[in-house]
Amino acid sequence: MSQQPAPAPARQPLDEHAAASARAYAADQRARVDVLASVLEDIAANGITIVAYVEA
């Protein structure tokens, strides 16, 4: 068995529209994850508020 890593597969470039869409999706996901990380950091630093649900 060889100890050398397998060669990387060839990549096919995206067209301009697909590349722009991928970048926009990545930016959106990055923003969502940043918000989630901020919420989790706040919970870690300050605890979590327990809200009681009351039926009307």
N, C-alpha and C positions, 0 to 999 in steps of 0.2 A: 504494500500500500504506500502510495506516495505521500510525502510530508508537505508537498507544495500546495498552496491554495488553488482552488479551481479558478480558471480565468473568468473575469466578469463578462456577462452577456452583453452583446451589442445593444446600444440604445437607439431608439428611433426618435428623432426630434419631433416636438409638437408644433402644430401650426400656430400662427400668432393668436388666433381667437382662443384656442385650447389652452395655450400658455397663460394668457391673460385671465381666463376663467380659473385656472389652477391657482394663480397668484391671489386672485380675489377671494377664493375659498379659503386659502391658507391664512390670509389676513383676517377674515371673519372668524375662523376657528381660533386663531391666536388671541383675538380680542375676547372671545368667550372664555377661553381658558384663563386669561389674565383676570377677568372678573371673578371666576370661580376661585382662583388662587387667593385673591384679595379677601374674599368672604371666609375662606378656610383660615387664613392668617389671622383675621379678626376674631374668629371663634377661638382659635388657639390662644390668642393673647387675652381675650376678655370673657371667655365662656360663651355659653349659648343661652338664649332666652327661651324659656318654655312658655308656649302660648296655649292656654286651655281652650278647647273647642266647646262652645255651648250652643245647643240646638235651640232655635226660637220656637 
